[in-house]
C-alpha cells in the first residue's frame, strides 16, 4: 500500500478513548495493511490477517522490516482498515466458484462485521447476481440487499462473505430469533391442519398465516379459531411448526398439480420441500413412491435442473494444468451448451484469475463475484476455447488502478477501442499482457452496449456541462443511442425548462425525460444538432 494513499475511512468514526492508541502497519506494494495495532497502556494487541485480536510485538519489529511503515491513526481510520481487511480477506477465502452457494452475512452497521453474531441477515447467491435471503422457518426469498449495499442505497450497512459452516450457524441464530420473538400455532379444521400461524410476542395483533402458498399472509385465524366450533389452534414448537408448513406446502403443490406440469422435485427430507432449491433431482414422472417429492411449475423445474447441472459440474471439477477453468455465461439457461459461453476464465491455487484471449494467451482478470460460471475440463475446455477463437467479434473492458481504461472490440487479429460513439484502431491488449496493474474482463455484446452508452453519456454530460442551452438526442434503446441516425427526437433545456423539437425552428414544452428516467439520451453539441437537422 502506498503510504501517501491513506484513503477515506473516517466515516467509521467512533468515540475516541484517550488511553488507547491505534497504529496501522502498511506494507509496500500491498493493498491491505499487515495489521492494525491497538495499544492500551503497555498492552499491545494486533488485528492481522487471521481476523482476530491477538497479543502482539509488531511495533518493536517495524524498524527491522524495510517494507513496513507504521502510521498512527484515529479510531475512525483504524475501524476503516479493520472493516476493509475483514471484507477483502473473507471474500478471498469464502467466495468460490466451486461451492454450491456463496454465502454472505449482512449487518446494519459496518462495524458489526467484527462479530458475526451481529449479523441481521443471511444471504446466498446460487449463481451470478441472484440473491436469496433466509426468511426463517426453512424458507428463502428473493433479495436485493447486496446490490443495495454495493450501490450505496444502504450506506450504513455492510456485508461479508462467510463459510458454509458459518452460514449454518447464522441460519440457526435467525431461527432462534424467530423462536424467541414469536409463538407458533397450528390451526386445525375438523382435526386437520390448515395453517401455521406465527404470532409476534411483542405485538399480539401481528400474526402471519402460512397455508402452503408461496408467501405468508396477515391473519386473524387465531381469533377465528376461538369462535368457530370446527376450528381450534394448538401452540407448538417452532420445529413442529416447520414440519407442518412443509406438509401444507406439499399438499398445496399436489392440489395445484394440473398447472404444476414441469415435473417432480425429489428431496432428502420433508422440510426441504420448503426450499425447491434443496431438491436432489428433477424427474418427469413420480416413479419412486418412497421418495419425498413435490410438483414443480415448468419455470421452477428448468431453474432447479440447471442449478443441479452446475452443482454436479462444480463437485466433480478437476484442475487442468494447475488451474480450474470456467466458462462464463450471460444466462443460466446457456450452461447446458458450453460452446455459447461468452468467455473462459481460470484460477490457480493462489487465487490469481486470468481470462482466455486466444491461443495460449491469458490476461489478468478480476475475481468473478457475480458471473454465471460452469467448470470446464479436458475436451470441454478445448471445445469452448475453439469456439471463442471463431467468435466475431469479442468485447473487453480494461481496468487499471484508477478505474476503467478502455472498452475494446476484437475481431480476429483486428483490435479497436471505443471512442465516444465510434470504434478506432488500437493495440492495447497485446501491450498490456505483461502489465500487472491492468485487468481485463470479457463482455457479451449487450453488456458492451450498456458500457459504451454509460461511458458516452458521462463524458458528454461533462463536455457540455457549461453550455448555455442543453440539447439531448433521445433514443428508443441503448443500442440505438450508439448511432445518432437513430435518434427519435431532440430535447433542449433552457432555465430548467425542457422543450421537444417538433419541426425546424419550433419547440414545445415536454416532460419526456423527467417522466421516463430510464429512456436513453445523450447530450449533443450545436454542430451535431445541425447534422441532425433539428436546429
C-alpha positions in Angstrom: 0.0 0.0 0.0 1.2 3.5 -0.9 1.6 5.3 2.4 0.5 8.5 0.6 -2.8 6.9 -0.4 -4.3 6.9 3.1 -7.8 6.7 1.8 -11.2 7.9 3.1 -12.0 5.7 6.0 -13.0 8.2 8.7 -16.7 7.6 8.2 -16.2 4.6 10.6 -15.6 7.1 13.4 -16.4 6.2 17.0 -15.8 7.7 20.3 -12.1 8.2 21.0 -10.5 6.7 24.1 -7.6 8.9 25.3 -6.0 5.8 26.8 -6.0 3.8 23.5 -3.7 4.4 20.6 -4.0 2.8 17.1 -1.2 2.2 14.7 -1.6 0.9 11.1 1.3 -1.2 9.8 1.3 -0.8 6.0 3.3 -3.0 3.6 4.8 -1.5 0.5 3.0 -2.7 -2.7 0.2 -4.4 -0.9 -3.4 -3.2 -0.8 -4.1 -4.4 2.8 -2.2 -3.4 5.9 -0.2 -6.1 7.6 -2.1 -5.4 10.8 -4.0 -2.8 12.9 -2.2 -2.5 16.3 -4.1 -1.4 19.4 -2.1 0.0 22.4 -3.9 0.3 25.8 -1.2 1.4 28.2 1.6 -1.2 27.9 -0.8 -3.9 26.4 -0.3 -4.3 22.7 -2.7 -6.3 20.5 -2.8 -6.7 16.8 -5.7 -7.5 14.4 -4.0 -9.2 11.5 -5.0 -11.4 8.6 -6.2 -14.1 11.0 -9.1 -11.6 11.6 -8.9 -11.6 15.4 -7.2 -9.6 18.1 -4.1 -11.3 19.5 -1.2 -10.3 21.7 1.5 -8.5 19.6 5.1 -7.3 19.5 4.8 -5.9 15.9 5.7 -2.3 16.8 9.1 -3.4 18.1 9.7 -5.1 14.8 8.9 -2.3 12.4 12.5 -0.9 12.2 13.8 -4.3 11.1 11.2 -4.8 8.4 12.2 -2.5 5.5 8.8 -2.9 3.6 6.8 -1.9 6.7 5.6 1.6 7.6 3.8 2.4 10.8 1.3 5.2 10.9 -0.7 6.4 13.8 -4.5 6.6 13.2 -7.6 7.8 15.0 -10.3 5.3 15.8 -12.2 6.1 12.7 -9.3 5.2 10.3 -8.4 2.2 12.4 -12.0 0.9 12.2 -12.0 1.5 8.5 -9.0 -0.6 8.0 -10.5 -3.4 10.2 -13.6 -3.4 8.1 -11.7 -3.5 4.8 -9.4 -6.3 6.0 -12.4 -8.4 7.0 -14.3 -7.7 3.8 -11.4 -8.4 1.4 -10.0 -11.4 3.2 -13.3 -13.1 3.8 -14.2 -12.7 0.1 -10.8 -14.1 -0.8 -11.3 -17.2 1.4 -15.0 -17.9 1.1 -16.2 -16.8 -2.4 -15.6 -19.9 -4.5 -16.9 -20.8 -8.0 -16.8 -24.5 -6.9 -19.2 -24.1 -4.0 -23.0 -24.7 -4.3 -23.6 -21.2 -2.9 -21.8 -18.1 -2.0 -23.0 -17.1 1.5 -23.0 -13.6 3.0 -23.8 -12.1 6.4 -25.3 -8.6 6.3 -25.0 -6.0 9.1 -27.0 -2.9 9.9 -23.7 -1.1 10.7 -20.3 -1.6 9.1 -18.5 -2.2 12.4 -20.8 -5.1 13.1 -18.6 -7.2 10.8 -16.2 -7.6 13.7 -18.6 -10.2 15.2 -20.8 -12.5 13.1 -23.2 -12.6 16.0 -24.2 -9.0 15.0 -25.5 -10.1 11.5 -29.1 -9.4 10.8 -29.4 -11.3 7.5 -28.1 -14.4 5.8 -28.0 -14.2 2.0 -26.9 -16.8 -0.5 -26.0 -16.5 -4.2 -26.7 -19.7 -6.2 -25.3 -18.1 -9.4 -24.5 -14.7 -11.0 -26.0 -11.8 -9.2 -29.1 -13.7 -7.9 -29.7 -13.1 -4.2 -31.8 -15.1 -1.8 -32.3 -14.1 1.8 -33.1 -16.6 4.6 -36.5 -15.8 5.9 -36.6 -18.2 8.8 -38.6 -21.5 9.1 -36.5 -23.2 6.3 -37.6 -20.7 3.6 -35.7 -18.4 1.3 -36.9 -15.3 -0.6 -35.6 -13.1 -3.3 -33.4 -10.2 -2.1 -31.5 -7.2 -3.4 -29.7 -6.4 -0.2 -26.2 -7.0 -1.5 -27.0 -4.9 -4.6 -28.3 -2.1 -2.3 -25.1 -2.0 -0.3 -22.9 -2.2 -3.3 -24.6 0.8 -5.0 -24.8 2.9 -1.9 -28.6 2.7 -1.3 -28.0 1.4 2.2 -24.9 3.4 3.0 -24.6 2.4 6.7 -24.9 -1.3 6.0 -22.1 -3.8 5.2 -21.8 -7.4 4.3 -19.1 -10.0 4.2 -18.6 -13.5 2.7 -18.9 -16.4 5.1 -18.2 -20.1 5.0 -20.9 -22.8 4.7 -20.5 -23.8 8.3 -20.8 -20.1 9.4 -24.0 -19.9 7.2 -25.5 -22.9 9.0 -24.8 -21.3 12.4 -26.3 -17.9 11.3 -29.3 -19.8 9.9 -29.8 -21.3 13.4 -29.3 -17.9 15.0 -32.0 -16.4 12.8 -34.4 -19.3 13.6 -33.6 -18.8 17.3 -34.6 -15.2 17.0 -37.9 -16.2 15.4 -38.4 -18.8 18.1 -37.8 -16.3 21.0 -39.7 -13.5 19.4 -42.7 -15.4 18.2 -45.2 -18.1 19.2 -46.2 -20.8 16.7 -49.6 -22.3 16.4 -51.2 -25.0 14.2 -54.7 -24.2 13.2 -56.9 -27.2 12.6 -60.3 -27.7 11.0 -62.0 -30.9 11.9 -58.6 -32.1 13.3 -56.7 -31.4 10.0 -54.0 -28.8 9.9 -54.9 -25.9 7.5 -52.3 -23.2 8.6 -49.4 -22.4 10.8 -49.8 -19.1 12.5 -46.7 -17.1 13.6 -47.6 -14.5 16.3 -45.1 -11.8 17.4 -44.9 -11.8 21.2 -44.1 -8.1 21.5 -47.1 -7.2 19.2 -50.0 -9.5 19.9 -52.1 -8.1 17.0 -49.4 -9.1 14.4 -49.7 -12.6 13.1 -48.8 -14.3 9.8 -50.5 -17.4 8.4 -48.6 -20.0 6.4 -51.1 -22.1 4.4 -48.7 -23.6 1.9 -48.9 -20.7 -0.5 -45.7 -19.0 -1.7 -46.0 -16.1 0.7 -47.4 -16.0 4.3 -50.3 -13.6 4.7 -51.6 -11.3 7.6 -54.0 -13.3 9.6 -56.8 -13.3 12.2 -57.1 -17.1 12.3 -56.3 -17.5 16.0 -59.2 -15.3 16.9 -61.4 -17.1 14.4 -60.4 -20.4 15.9 -61.9 -19.4 19.3 -65.3 -18.7 17.7 -65.7 -21.5 15.1 -66.7 -24.8 16.6 -65.0 -26.8 13.9 -61.7 -25.0 14.4 -59.1 -25.0 17.1 -55.5 -23.8 17.4 -52.6 -25.6 19.2 -49.4 -23.9 20.2 -46.4 -25.9 19.1 -42.6 -25.7 19.0 -41.0 -24.0 16.1 -39.6 -27.3 14.9 -43.1 -28.8 14.7 -44.4 -25.7 13.0 -41.8 -26.0 10.3 -42.8 -29.7 9.7 -46.4 -28.7 9.4 -45.5 -25.9 7.0 -43.7 -28.5 4.8 -46.8 -30.7 4.8 -49.0 -27.8 3.9 -46.7 -26.8 1.1 -46.6 -30.3 -0.4 -50.4 -30.6 -0.1 -50.8 -27.3 -1.9 -48.5 -28.3 -4.7 -50.3 -31.6 -5.1 -53.6 -29.7 -5.2 -52.3 -27.5 -8.0 -50.7 -30.3 -9.9 -52.8 -29.6 -13.0 -50.8 -26.3 -13.5 -47.5 -27.5 -12.0 -46.6 -29.5 -15.1 -42.8 -29.1 -15.0 -42.1 -32.5 -13.3 -41.3 -33.6 -9.8 -38.6 -32.4 -7.4 -37.2 -35.1 -5.2 -36.0 -34.3 -1.7 -34.0 -35.9 1.1 -36.2 -34.7 3.9 -39.8 -33.4 4.3 -38.8 -29.9 5.4 -36.6 -29.5 2.3 -39.9 -29.1 0.4 -40.0 -25.5 1.7 -36.9 -24.7 -0.4 -37.3 -26.1 -4.0 -33.6 -25.4 -4.5 -32.9 -28.2 -2.0 -34.1 -30.7 -4.5 -31.6 -33.5 -5.3 -33.2 -34.4 -8.6 -36.0 -33.4 -11.0 -37.8 -36.2 -12.8 -40.6 -36.1 -15.4 -42.8 -38.6 -13.6 -43.2 -39.8 -10.0 -41.8 -43.3 -10.1 -40.2 -44.0 -6.7 -43.1 -43.8 -4.3 -40.8 -43.9 -1.3 -39.1 -40.6 -2.1 -40.3 -37.2 -0.8 -41.5 -35.2 -3.8 -43.3 -32.1 -4.9 -44.6 -31.0 -8.3 -42.9 -28.0 -9.9 -44.0 -25.4 -12.5 -42.1 -25.6 -15.8 -40.1 -22.5 -14.8 -39.2 -23.9 -11.4 -38.3 -27.3 -12.9 -36.0 -25.6 -15.5 -34.2 -23.5 -12.9 -33.7 -26.3 -10.4 -32.5 -28.6 -13.2 -30.0 -26.1 -14.4 -28.7 -25.4 -10.9 -28.3 -29.1 -10.3 -26.4 -29.4 -13.5 -24.0 -26.6 -12.4 -23.6 -28.1 -8.9 -22.7 -31.5 -10.3 -20.0 -29.9 -12.5 -18.7 -28.0 -9.5 -18.5 -31.1 -7.3 -16.6 -33.1 -10.0 -14.4 -30.4 -11.3 -10.7 -31.2 -11.7 -7.8 -28.8 -12.4 -6.2 -28.8 -15.9 -2.5 -27.7 -15.9 -2.7 -26.5 -12.3 -5.8 -24.3 -13.0 -9.5 -24.6 -12.5 -11.2 -23.4 -15.7 -14.7 -21.9 -16.1 -17.0 -21.0 -18.9 -18.8 -17.7 -18.4 -22.5 -17.2 -19.5 -24.9 -14.4 -19.8 -27.9 -16.6 -18.8 -28.3 -19.6 -16.6 -30.2 -21.4 -19.5 -27.0 -21.4 -21.6 -25.0 -23.7 -19.2 -26.2 -26.8 -21.0 -24.4 -25.7 -24.1 -20.9 -24.5 -23.1 -19.8 -23.5 -26.6 -22.1 -20.5 -26.4 -20.0 -19.2 -23.4 -19.1 -15.5 -23.6 -15.7 -16.1 -22.0 -13.4 -18.6 -20.3 -11.6 -17.8 -17.1 -9.2 -19.7 -14.9 -7.7 -19.6 -11.4 -4.5 -21.0 -10.0 -4.1 -22.4 -6.4 -3.0 -18.9 -5.2 -6.3 -17.3 -6.3 -4.9 -15.5 -9.3 -7.5 -15.2 -12.1 -6.9 -15.0 -15.8 -9.1 -14.7 -18.9 -8.6 -16.5 -22.2 -7.7 -14.2 -25.1 -6.5 -16.5 -27.9 -4.2 -19.5 -28.5 -2.2 -19.8 -25.3 -2.6 -16.2 -24.3 -4.2 -15.4 -20.9 -4.7 -12.0 -19.4 -5.3 -10.9 -15.8 -9.0 -10.6 -14.9 -10.9 -9.8 -11.8 -12.3 -12.5 -9.5 -15.8 -13.4 -10.7 -18.1 -12.4 -7.8 -21.3 -12.0 -9.9 -20.8 -14.2 -13.0 -22.6 -17.3 -14.1 -19.9 -19.9 -14.4 -19.6 -23.6 -15.2 -16.4 -25.6 -14.5 -14.6 -27.0 -17.6 -12.1 -29.7 -18.1 -10.4 -31.7 -20.8 -12.3 -31.8 -24.2 -15.0 -29.4 -22.9 -12.3 -26.8 -22.3 -10.9 -27.3 -25.8 -14.3 -27.0 -27.4 -15.1 -23.8 -25.7 -11.8 -22.1 -26.4 -12.0 -23.1 -30.0 -15.5 -21.6 -30.2 -14.1 -18.3 -28.7 -11.3 -18.3 -31.3 -14.0 -18.4 -34.0 -16.2 -15.8 -32.4 -16.5 -12.5 -34.2 -16.3 -10.0 -32.6 -15.4 -10.3 -28.9 -15.7 -7.4 -26.4 -13.4 -6.5 -23.4 -13.2 -3.9 -20.6 -9.7 -3.0 -19.4 -9.3 -1.5 -15.9 -6.3 0.0 -14.1 -5.7 1.2 -10.5 -7.8 4.3 -11.2 -10.8 2.5 -12.8 -11.8 1.8 -16.4 -9.1 2.4 -19.0 -10.7 1.2 -22.3 -13.6 -0.6 -23.9 -12.2 -2.9 -26.7 -13.5 -4.9 -29.6 -11.5 -7.8 -31.1 -12.4 -9.4 -34.5 -9.8 -12.0 -35.4 -6.5 -10.0 -35.2 -8.2 -6.6 -35.6 -8.5 -4.7 -32.3 -10.4 -1.5 -31.8 -11.1 0.8 -28.9 -14.4 2.7 -28.2 -14.1 6.5 -28.5 -17.4 8.2 -27.8 -19.8 6.6 -30.3 -17.2 5.1 -32.7 -14.5 2.4 -32.8 -10.9 3.3 -33.5 -7.9 1.1 -34.3 -5.9 0.1 -31.2 -3.2 -2.3 -30.0 -3.8 -2.2 -26.2 -4.4 -5.9 -25.5 -1.0 -7.1 -26.7 0.7 -4.2 -24.9 -1.0 -5.0 -21.6 -0.2 -8.7 -21.5 2.8 -8.0 -19.1 1.4 -5.1 -17.2 0.4 -6.3 -13.7 -1.8 -3.3 -12.9 -4.2 -4.0 -15.8 -7.1 -6.4 -15.5 -9.3 -7.4 -18.4 -13.0 -8.5 -18.3 -14.8 -10.0 -21.3 -18.3 -8.7 -22.1 -21.1 -10.1 -24.3 -22.5 -7.7 -26.9 -25.4 -6.5 -24.7 -23.1 -5.7 -21.7 -20.7 -3.8 -24.1 -23.6 -1.8 -25.5 -24.6 -0.7 -22.0 -20.9 0.1 -21.0 -20.4 2.2 -24.2 -23.7 4.1 -23.6 -22.9 4.9 -20.0 -19.4 6.0 -20.8 -20.5 8.2 -23.7 -23.3 9.6 -21.5 -21.0 10.5 -18.7 -18.3 12.0 -20.9 -20.8 14.0 -23.0 -22.6 15.3 -19.9 -19.2 16.6 -18.6 -18.2 18.0 -22.0 -21.4 20.1 -22.3 -21.9 21.0 -18.7 -21.2 24.7 -19.2 -23.4 25.1 -22.4 -25.9 27.9 -22.1 -28.6 25.7 -23.7 -28.5 21.9 -23.3 -29.5 19.6 -26.2 -30.2 15.9 -25.8 -30.8 13.3 -28.5 -33.4 10.8 -27.3 -33.3 7.1 -28.4 -35.6 4.1 -28.3 -33.0 1.8 -26.7 -29.3 1.7 -25.7 -28.1 0.1 -29.0 -29.8 2.9 -30.9 -28.1 5.5 -28.7 -24.7 4.5 -30.3 -25.9 5.7 -33.7 -27.2 9.3 -34.0 -29.0 8.5 -37.2 -31.5 6.5 -35.0 -32.4 9.4 -32.7 -36.2 9.6 -32.0 -36.3 13.2 -31.1 -34.2 16.1 -29.6 -34.9 17.8 -26.3 -33.4 21.2 -25.3 -33.1 22.5 -21.8 -33.1 26.2 -21.0 -33.5 27.6 -17.5 -34.5 24.2 -16.3 -37.4 24.0 -18.8 -37.4 21.1 -21.3 -38.7 21.5 -24.8 -39.1 18.9 -27.5 -38.3 19.6 -31.2 -41.3 19.4 -33.4 -40.1 20.9 -36.6 -37.4 23.2 -37.8 -37.5 26.3 -35.5 -40.4 25.0 -33.4 -40.1 23.5 -29.9 -42.9 22.6 -27.4 -42.6 22.1 -23.7 -42.2 18.4 -22.6 -41.6 16.3 -19.6 -40.3 13.4 -21.7 -37.0 13.0 -19.8 -38.4 13.6 -16.3 -41.4 11.3 -16.9 -39.2 8.5 -18.3 -36.0 8.4 -16.3 -34.9 5.2 -18.0 -35.1 6.5 -21.6 -31.7 6.6 -23.2 -30.5 10.1 -24.2 -27.1 11.8 -24.9 -26.0 15.4 -24.6 -25.2 16.8 -28.1 -23.5 20.0 -29.2 -24.8 22.5 -31.7 -22.7 21.1 -34.6 -24.2 17.7 -34.0 -27.6 19.2 -33.7 -27.2 20.8 -37.1 -26.3 17.4 -38.6 -29.5 16.0 -37.0 -31.4 18.7 -39.0 -33.2 19.9 -35.9 -31.8 23.4 -35.3 
